[in-house]
Amino acid sequence: MAETTESEIKRSDTTATDSSGQSMQDVQPSSPTNTTISSNPNASEQASSQSRPATSAGRRRKVPDSVTPNACTNCKKARAKCDGVKPACRRCVQRHVSGSCHYEIHAKTAKEQMIREIQRLQRKNEHLEEEKDSLGEKNSWIEKIIASLKDDGQGIEIIGRIKRGESNRAIAEWLGRPSVGSGTQALSPTTEFEIGQAIEQYHRNLVENHDPRFWTNVSTEAELIEHLVKLYFTWIHPVHMLFDEAHFTSSFRDCADVYCSSALVNIICAMSCHLLHDTGSDDEQTKSGIQSLQTQFINETKSLMKHADCAKMTSIQTYAIMFLVELGSGHGLIASSHLRLAVESLIAKQTSEQSSEAEEVAAWGILTLHTAWSGLTYQKPIAPISTRANPFANIAVDLLGGKWNMHQQPGDSKLETGEENADDRQSFAALTAREHAKLYRIVHECILVYCGNRGKVSANPVLDLFQRFFIWKDELPPVLRSVEGQPLPHVLYLHLQYHTAIIQLLLPLLHLDHYHQESYEQLVRFVVDHAKIGVQLLIQYKNIYTNYYLSPLQIFCLVHLCDAVVRYDGQGDTTPRTVEFCLTSLEEAKVGYPVAGPLQKMFRLSLTEYGVPVPDELEYMMGVSARMGPEELLDACTRSTYKQPITQFLPNMEAGLGQDFMNEWQRLTEGTSAGPPPGGESGSGSSGREGRLKIGSLLNM
């Protein structure tokens, strides 16, 4: 069809009249600037229909629905309207020339794009100039880090800072030395790889030199780490034997991870930070520095434990020591959760990665620690130790003894060099740990009697437990039985727990009805005597070792024993001295163990209850402890007081228990003045009936 010329379009323009007689001008084709109609398709169709005459048979030019300001090359050449459709406009499609329908970039658009590109290139050029100016400085930072890794012993701290995401500049500024090669040209792109190689070589050197810094990113001083580990093995490990010392020491020095781990070393160091205060003369800056160091060790431990396997024995041991660390800091609530996790992980443990002897030591240590905490806070253990299991049955305790040296300051001990020291003594640590476990089998039975589900408490089980304590004491090995002279600290603690356990067994009986006042008074004297013996042991410990080296559970024994003396011998000659000793000992202990503060406040509240006066100088000495609130007391030991919940025990006790016990006790003590005769015939001593210890057999499932 031939194209319609412009003259033909003009001749075909006529005036049409609609059916109502109203005249309308025929609508002219859309111009490029007419966007109102073209933007509305419906309006365009309506305008197109109105532009056609009712009685016109002539051909009219078809106007595109929309017009683009940037027409294709064909439409531009023909000076025709173009709808701008891509890849081919409708006009080119109708004329079968869609293959040659092309669009040129609009001048205005091209100019805008060019401006944007120029601006982008300008910004990029400015950025490159800045990078060029700082490249030499950045290279000097990297060179400085590499030099420090190789030369000056700052490697472990640098590695720790890199792991924490610090920039090269921040690390270089921390090093505080003039920039190396600040005027040199840029290093090669392999510089970062060189840092990785330097770090790897640094770790190899730590392993080859048996450097303790291999285990932690907290401290850069090998001497400090060794000092903290020795403090732990002197004052904590013999009291709470949570792993085999020989296996741990071997792995620690060889940088092996079967009996040792970074988390375990960090938490050991955190625990020993409690012992760094050996005098009361430390200024606030020193105390703050020690607390900061301990916090870093704790945070490092928690960070490592996020990715650790809780089923591994080293992880279980780590959680058990975390209990001691948090308890010593006065956070008994969170400490209890760590201990619970350790015990439950121990129960669920299926595989063994350590030797059977090493795992047996750890199992007894953790379960005994759990029972000790339950006994001191009057809670039912979640994993009771079986009375059928024989502690350390498969362990040669004589081979685990080793030497003991009173290590307090760096240089005190020569054990690490193999030299003999005149002060070195056999530690009997494993032997003490075995007797410790035996004692707490009896304590566990005491807890079940008062807190278990065995019906009403009668006289016979209480009397049986009473006799078992005396039998245990009588069967102690001779090297542990005597506390004359200067006994080892863990041996003193063993006897301390024995007297505390007897008092906790007998105290509920003093709140029952007794028909014979004389028998009741005799029982009271017996309780007070045991409490006074325990206090004397604590005085002995203070005179030999000072209270700076107590363990957290020893501090709890301190308040239990002193409370029994004051409560049941309030008018006695020793009461004022006992009050002073308890408050001053807690004041000493809280230098390293903040938990002593809340216990000091609890003891002060008990004195008020008993009507026992406190000298003004002691009131003033307590300081912050006197102002502690209920929440701080609750956090210390998961209860607001250290005292037994007697009112909870009484409903579960038979009405005649007190008198029945006293009658039988009188029969046993007839003709003596110190209580039941030590020793005697009993079937509960060590015999061949005890079976082989396994973790699963430690529990009453």
KOLDO-898222 format. One line per field, with one value per residue (C-alpha): x, y, z; residue in one letter; chain. Coordinates in steps of 0.5 Angstrom, whole numbers, plus 500, padded with zeros to 3 digits. Layout:
BEGIN
px: (X,...)
py: (Y,...)
pz: (Z,...)
sedren: (A,...)
vexlum: (A,...)
***
This chain:
BEGIN
px: (500,503,504,499,502,501,497,492,492,490,484,481,480,473,468,463,457,454,447,445,447,453,459,466,473,477,482,489,495,499,505,511,510,502,503,497,493,499,500,493,491,484,483,488,483,477,480,482,474,472,476,473,467,461,460,468,470,477,484,487,494,494,497,501,499,505,511,518,522,528,525,529,533,528,523,527,529,522,520,515,512,515,513,520,518,524,527,523,518,511,512,518,514,509,513,517,524,524,531,534,530,536,536,542,543,540,544,542,542,549,551,549,552,558,558,557,562,567,565,566,573,575,573,576,583,582,582,588,592,590,592,598,600,598,601,608,606,601,607,611,606,606,614,614,609,613,620,616,614,621,625,622,618,611,609,603,600,600,597,592,590,590,585,581,581,585,588,595,596,593,598,604,602,601,608,610,617,619,616,621,622,617,621,621,617,611,612,610,603,606,607,600,603,609,605,602,609,612,606,606,614,612,608,613,618,613,612,620,622,616,614,607,605,603,596,594,593,592,599,606,610,612,614,607,604,608,608,600,600,605,600,594,598,600,594,588,590,591,584,580,584,580,585,592,597,603,599,597,604,607,602,603,610,610,604,600,592,590,591,591,587,588,581,584,590,586,582,587,591,584,583,590,589,585,592,596,594,599,599,594,598,597,594,588,592,595,588,585,591,590,582,583,588,583,577,582,583,576,573,579,576,569,571,574,569,564,567,569,567,563,564,572,574,579,572,569,575,575,567,569,575,570,565,571,573,566,564,571,568,562,558,555,549,553,558,553,551,558,559,552,554,561,557,552,557,561,555,553,560,561,568,575,580,585,587,582,586,586,579,578,581,577,571,572,574,568,563,566,567,559,557,561,558,551,553,555,549,544,542,541,546,544,549,549,556,554,556,558,564,571,574,581,580,585,590,596,596,603,605,601,604,610,613,610,613,610,610,608,612,616,623,620,620,625,621,621,629,629,633,632,629,630,623,620,616,611,605,600,596,593,592,588,584,582,580,577,572,571,569,564,561,558,556,552,548,547,544,539,537,535,533,532,525,526,520,521,528,529,534,538,540,543,546,549,552,555,559,561,564,568,570,573,577,580,582,585,593,598,601,594,591,596,595,601,607,606,601,600,594,590,591,588,583,581,580,576,571,570,569,564,560,559,556,551,549,548,545,538,537,538,532,527,524,528,526,533,536,542,543,541,546,551,550,550,557,559,557,561,567,567,566,572,577,575,576,583,585,583,587,593,592,592,599,602,600,595,588,590,591,584,580,572,569,574,571,564,567,570,563,559,564,564,557,556,561,557,550,551,556,554,556,563,570,572,566,569,575,571,567,574,577,572,571,578,579,574,577,583,580,576,583,583,576,570,565,568,565,557,559,562,555,551,555,554,547,547,551,545,540,544,544,552,555,560,566,566,573,570,564,568,573,567,566,563,561,556,552,551,544,540,541,549,548,543,549,554,551,545,541,540,544,549,545,541,534,532,525,525,528,523,517,521,523,520,517,521,528,532,530,531,538,540,538,543,548,548,549,555,559,558,564,567,567,569,564,563,570,574,575,571,568,565,563,563,571,575,574,574,567,568,568,572,570,567,564,557,557,558,551,545,541)
py: (500,507,512,517,524,530,534,528,528,536,534,529,534,535,538,532,533,528,525,531,536,538,540,537,539,532,531,532,527,527,531,529,534,532,527,527,523,519,517,515,509,509,517,515,510,515,521,516,514,521,523,519,522,518,518,518,512,516,513,516,516,511,515,511,510,513,517,517,523,518,515,510,511,509,514,519,519,519,524,519,519,513,509,507,500,495,491,494,500,498,502,498,492,494,495,489,493,491,488,495,498,501,507,512,514,521,527,529,522,521,527,525,518,522,526,521,517,523,524,516,516,523,519,513,517,521,514,511,517,516,509,511,516,511,504,506,507,500,496,499,497,490,490,492,486,481,484,483,476,474,478,481,476,480,474,471,478,480,473,475,482,479,474,479,483,489,492,492,500,499,493,497,503,498,496,503,503,507,505,500,502,508,511,504,502,498,491,485,482,476,480,478,471,472,474,468,464,468,466,459,459,462,457,451,455,455,447,446,450,447,454,455,461,456,455,462,468,472,473,474,472,465,466,468,462,457,461,461,453,452,456,451,445,447,450,447,441,437,439,438,433,434,431,427,431,427,426,434,436,432,434,441,441,437,442,435,436,429,431,438,444,451,452,448,452,458,457,454,461,464,460,462,469,468,467,472,476,474,480,485,491,491,497,498,499,492,489,492,489,482,482,484,479,474,476,476,468,467,470,466,460,462,463,457,453,455,451,445,438,438,430,430,430,436,440,437,438,445,446,444,449,454,452,454,460,463,461,464,471,470,468,462,461,461,457,452,451,450,444,441,441,438,432,431,431,426,422,422,420,414,414,415,419,418,412,409,411,418,418,415,420,426,422,421,428,432,428,429,436,436,432,437,443,440,438,445,448,443,441,434,431,430,425,421,417,409,406,400,404,403,410,410,402,401,407,406,412,411,413,419,422,427,432,438,445,451,455,462,467,465,462,458,451,448,442,444,443,437,439,437,442,441,444,439,433,428,431,424,428,422,418,425,425,418,419,425,421,416,421,424,418,418,425,423,418,424,428,423,421,428,430,424,420,414,416,418,419,414,414,407,411,417,413,408,414,417,411,411,417,415,408,413,417,411,407,413,412,414,419,423,421,426,434,435,440,443,438,439,444,439,434,440,441,433,434,440,437,431,435,440,433,431,437,438,431,432,439,437,433,439,442,435,434,431,428,428,434,431,427,433,437,432,432,439,439,434,438,444,440,438,445,448,442,445,452,450,447,453,457,452,453,461,461,456,458,464,465,468,461,458,454,457,451,452,459,455,450,456,460,453,451,458,459,452,455,462,459,453,456,463,464,461,464,462,466,473,470,466,472,476,470,469,476,477,471,472,479,476,471,476,479,474,471,476,470,471,478,476,470,475,479,473,471,478,477,470,474,479,473,470,476,476,483,485,490,497,496,489,493,498,493,489,496,494,487,490,494,488,486,480,479,479,474,469,469,467,460,460,461,467,464,459,455,449,449,446,447,443,437,437,435,429,426,421,425,420,421,425,421,414,417,419,413,409,414,413,406,407,412,409,409,414,422,424,420,413,409,410,404,398,392,394,391,398,398,396,389,385,387,393,393,396,403,405,412,409,405,412,413,411,411)
pz: (500,498,503,505,503,507,502,502,509,509,503,507,513,514,519,522,525,530,531,536,531,535,531,532,529,527,532,529,530,536,536,540,546,547,552,556,550,549,556,557,552,553,552,545,543,544,541,535,534,535,529,524,520,520,513,511,506,505,508,514,517,523,529,534,541,544,541,543,543,541,534,530,524,519,522,523,516,514,519,521,528,532,538,541,542,542,539,533,533,530,524,522,523,519,513,514,516,523,522,520,526,530,536,537,544,545,545,552,555,552,556,562,562,560,566,571,568,569,576,578,575,579,585,583,582,588,592,589,590,598,597,594,599,605,602,605,612,611,609,615,620,617,617,624,626,623,626,633,631,630,635,641,645,643,639,643,644,637,635,640,638,630,633,636,629,631,625,623,624,631,633,630,634,640,639,640,636,630,623,620,613,613,607,603,597,597,599,595,595,599,605,608,607,610,617,617,616,622,626,624,626,632,634,632,637,643,642,641,647,651,652,657,652,647,651,652,649,655,658,654,660,661,668,670,667,670,677,677,675,681,685,683,684,691,694,690,687,693,696,690,685,679,674,674,676,672,666,666,667,661,656,659,657,651,648,647,648,651,658,657,653,652,656,662,663,662,668,672,671,673,679,681,681,687,690,688,694,699,703,705,703,696,693,689,683,684,686,680,675,678,677,670,669,672,668,661,663,664,658,654,657,656,648,648,651,646,641,645,646,652,652,653,660,659,658,664,668,666,668,675,676,673,679,684,680,680,687,690,686,690,684,687,682,676,679,681,674,672,677,674,667,669,673,668,662,666,667,660,658,653,651,654,651,657,661,666,672,670,668,675,679,675,676,684,684,681,684,691,690,688,694,698,695,696,704,705,702,704,697,694,689,682,682,688,689,690,697,693,690,693,691,688,687,681,683,686,691,693,686,685,691,689,693,696,697,700,693,694,690,684,686,692,688,685,683,676,675,679,685,692,697,704,705,700,703,701,699,700,695,692,699,701,695,696,704,702,697,702,707,702,701,708,707,701,706,711,705,703,710,711,704,701,700,705,709,716,719,725,730,727,720,724,729,724,720,726,727,720,721,727,724,718,722,726,719,716,714,720,715,715,722,726,725,730,728,721,717,710,708,705,711,715,710,711,718,718,713,718,724,720,717,724,726,720,722,729,729,727,733,738,735,737,744,749,756,759,760,762,755,751,754,753,746,746,749,744,738,741,742,735,733,737,735,728,730,732,726,722,727,726,718,719,723,718,712,713,710,704,701,703,698,697,701,707,708,708,713,717,718,720,725,728,728,732,737,738,738,743,747,747,754,754,755,748,744,744,741,736,734,733,729,724,722,722,718,713,712,710,706,702,699,694,695,695,697,704,704,704,709,713,713,714,720,723,722,726,732,732,732,738,742,741,741,736,738,734,731,728,726,722,719,716,711,705,707,712,707,702,701,700,693,694,700,695,690,695,696,693,699,703,709,710,716,716,714,720,719,713,716,722,719,716,723,727,734,738,734,739,745,741,739,746,749,744,744,752,751,746,750,757,761,756,756,749,745,742,742,736,732,734,730,724,717,713,713,707,704,698,697,694,686,681,680,673,672,671,678,682,681,684,678)
sedren: (M,A,E,T,T,E,S,E,I,K,R,S,D,T,T,A,T,D,S,S,G,Q,S,M,Q,D,V,Q,P,S,S,P,T,N,T,T,I,S,S,N,P,N,A,S,E,Q,A,S,S,Q,S,R,P,A,T,S,A,G,R,R,R,K,V,P,D,S,V,T,P,N,A,C,T,N,C,K,K,A,R,A,K,C,D,G,V,K,P,A,C,R,R,C,V,Q,R,H,V,S,G,S,C,H,Y,E,I,H,A,K,T,A,K,E,Q,M,I,R,E,I,Q,R,L,Q,R,K,N,E,H,L,E,E,E,K,D,S,L,G,E,K,N,S,W,I,E,K,I,I,A,S,L,K,D,D,G,Q,G,I,E,I,I,G,R,I,K,R,G,E,S,N,R,A,I,A,E,W,L,G,R,P,S,V,G,S,G,T,Q,A,L,S,P,T,T,E,F,E,I,G,Q,A,I,E,Q,Y,H,R,N,L,V,E,N,H,D,P,R,F,W,T,N,V,S,T,E,A,E,L,I,E,H,L,V,K,L,Y,F,T,W,I,H,P,V,H,M,L,F,D,E,A,H,F,T,S,S,F,R,D,C,A,D,V,Y,C,S,S,A,L,V,N,I,I,C,A,M,S,C,H,L,L,H,D,T,G,S,D,D,E,Q,T,K,S,G,I,Q,S,L,Q,T,Q,F,I,N,E,T,K,S,L,M,K,H,A,D,C,A,K,M,T,S,I,Q,T,Y,A,I,M,F,L,V,E,L,G,S,G,H,G,L,I,A,S,S,H,L,R,L,A,V,E,S,L,I,A,K,Q,T,S,E,Q,S,S,E,A,E,E,V,A,A,W,G,I,L,T,L,H,T,A,W,S,G,L,T,Y,Q,K,P,I,A,P,I,S,T,R,A,N,P,F,A,N,I,A,V,D,L,L,G,G,K,W,N,M,H,Q,Q,P,G,D,S,K,L,E,T,G,E,E,N,A,D,D,R,Q,S,F,A,A,L,T,A,R,E,H,A,K,L,Y,R,I,V,H,E,C,I,L,V,Y,C,G,N,R,G,K,V,S,A,N,P,V,L,D,L,F,Q,R,F,F,I,W,K,D,E,L,P,P,V,L,R,S,V,E,G,Q,P,L,P,H,V,L,Y,L,H,L,Q,Y,H,T,A,I,I,Q,L,L,L,P,L,L,H,L,D,H,Y,H,Q,E,S,Y,E,Q,L,V,R,F,V,V,D,H,A,K,I,G,V,Q,L,L,I,Q,Y,K,N,I,Y,T,N,Y,Y,L,S,P,L,Q,I,F,C,L,V,H,L,C,D,A,V,V,R,Y,D,G,Q,G,D,T,T,P,R,T,V,E,F,C,L,T,S,L,E,E,A,K,V,G,Y,P,V,A,G,P,L,Q,K,M,F,R,L,S,L,T,E,Y,G,V,P,V,P,D,E,L,E,Y,M,M,G,V,S,A,R,M,G,P,E,E,L,L,D,A,C,T,R,S,T,Y,K,Q,P,I,T,Q,F,L,P,N,M,E,A,G,L,G,Q,D,F,M,N,E,W,Q,R,L,T,E,G,T,S,A,G,P,P,P,G,G,E,S,G,S,G,S,S,G,R,E,G,R,L,K,I,G,S,L,L,N,M)
vexlum: (A,A,A,A,A,A,A,A,A,A,A,A,A,A,A,A,A,A,A,A,A,A,A,A,A,A,A,A,A,A,A,A,A,A,A,A,A,A,A,A,A,A,A,A,A,A,A,A,A,A,A,A,A,A,A,A,A,A,A,A,A,A,A,A,A,A,A,A,A,A,A,A,A,A,A,A,A,A,A,A,A,A,A,A,A,A,A,A,A,A,A,A,A,A,A,A,A,A,A,A,A,A,A,A,A,A,A,A,A,A,A,A,A,A,A,A,A,A,A,A,A,A,A,A,A,A,A,A,A,A,A,A,A,A,A,A,A,A,A,A,A,A,A,A,A,A,A,A,A,A,A,A,A,A,A,A,A,A,A,A,A,A,A,A,A,A,A,A,A,A,A,A,A,A,A,A,A,A,A,A,A,A,A,A,A,A,A,A,A,A,A,A,A,A,A,A,A,A,A,A,A,A,A,A,A,A,A,A,A,A,A,A,A,A,A,A,A,A,A,A,A,A,A,A,A,A,A,A,A,A,A,A,A,A,A,A,A,A,A,A,A,A,A,A,A,A,A,A,A,A,A,A,A,A,A,A,A,A,A,A,A,A,A,A,A,A,A,A,A,A,A,A,A,A,A,A,A,A,A,A,A,A,A,A,A,A,A,A,A,A,A,A,A,A,A,A,A,A,A,A,A,A,A,A,A,A,A,A,A,A,A,A,A,A,A,A,A,A,A,A,A,A,A,A,A,A,A,A,A,A,A,A,A,A,A,A,A,A,A,A,A,A,A,A,A,A,A,A,A,A,A,A,A,A,A,A,A,A,A,A,A,A,A,A,A,A,A,A,A,A,A,A,A,A,A,A,A,A,A,A,A,A,A,A,A,A,A,A,A,A,A,A,A,A,A,A,A,A,A,A,A,A,A,A,A,A,A,A,A,A,A,A,A,A,A,A,A,A,A,A,A,A,A,A,A,A,A,A,A,A,A,A,A,A,A,A,A,A,A,A,A,A,A,A,A,A,A,A,A,A,A,A,A,A,A,A,A,A,A,A,A,A,A,A,A,A,A,A,A,A,A,A,A,A,A,A,A,A,A,A,A,A,A,A,A,A,A,A,A,A,A,A,A,A,A,A,A,A,A,A,A,A,A,A,A,A,A,A,A,A,A,A,A,A,A,A,A,A,A,A,A,A,A,A,A,A,A,A,A,A,A,A,A,A,A,A,A,A,A,A,A,A,A,A,A,A,A,A,A,A,A,A,A,A,A,A,A,A,A,A,A,A,A,A,A,A,A,A,A,A,A,A,A,A,A,A,A,A,A,A,A,A,A,A,A,A,A,A,A,A,A,A,A,A,A,A,A,A,A,A,A,A,A,A,A,A,A,A,A,A,A,A,A,A,A,A,A,A,A,A,A,A,A,A,A,A,A,A,A,A,A,A,A,A,A,A,A,A,A,A,A,A,A,A,A,A,A,A,A,A,A,A,A,A,A,A,A,A,A,A,A,A,A,A,A,A,A,A,A,A,A,A,A,A,A,A,A,A,A,A,A,A,A,A,A,A,A,A,A,A,A,A,A,A,A,A,A,A,A,A,A)
***
